Amino acid sequence: MLYYGISAKDSEKIDRLFLDIVEQKNAVSFSDFNQMLNKKLNTDFAPQVARQLLEAYKTYQPLAVSKVKE
């Protein structure tokens, strides 16, 4: 994620986003996840970046990642 300029502070925001997803009762669409990510980080990441982020976090945040549906 360093390639995309994600700082340690941004990483904490991503962790919080995943916690929010886990706490939600329902699954989250990938489109909604991408929008939530961009809003949380104040960025405009393309969907492929969000997919790479999900891939990178799938062993660290498996429950949250499993709740993001295409």
N, C-alpha and C positions, 0 to 999 in steps of 0.2 A: 504494500500500500504506500510505501515511501515513494514509489514511482509517481503516484498521483498527488503527492504533497500532503498526505494525511499526517498531521502532527499528533503528538501524544495527547494534546487537549481534544483534538478531533476524535481520537480513538476512544476517549472517555465518553464523548457524546454518542458515538456508535454503540458502545456498551449500554448506555442508557436507552438508546433506541431499541436494542434487542430486548432489554428488560421490559420495556413498554409492550413490545410484541408478545412476550411470554405472558404478561399479565392480562392481555386481551383474551376474551373468551373464544373468539373466532379467528380463523386463519386470515392472513393479509394477502391481498393480491400483489403480484410482483410490481405492477404499475404503482400501486399505493405505497409499497415499500420504497420504490425509487423516489417518489415524491417526498415521502417522509425523510429519507436520507438527505436529499438535496435541501430541504427546508432546515433540517437539524444542523447541517454543516454550512448552510448559506452558500451552496455551490450549484452547479448545473451539470452534474455528472451524467454522462450518457448511460443508457441501460446496460451496455456491456461492462461498464465499470462497476455498476451495482451488482451484476452477476459475478464478477471477479471477487468482489468483496464478500458476497455470500459464500463463494467457494473457499475463500481464505478463512472465514469464520466458522465453517461447518463443524470442525472438530472442537472449537472453543465455545461455541454457542449452538450446539446441535438442536435443542428444543426450539429456540427462536427461528433458526434457519428452516427447520422443518415446517414451521407455520407460514412461511412465505410460499405462496402457490402461484404458478404461472397462469 
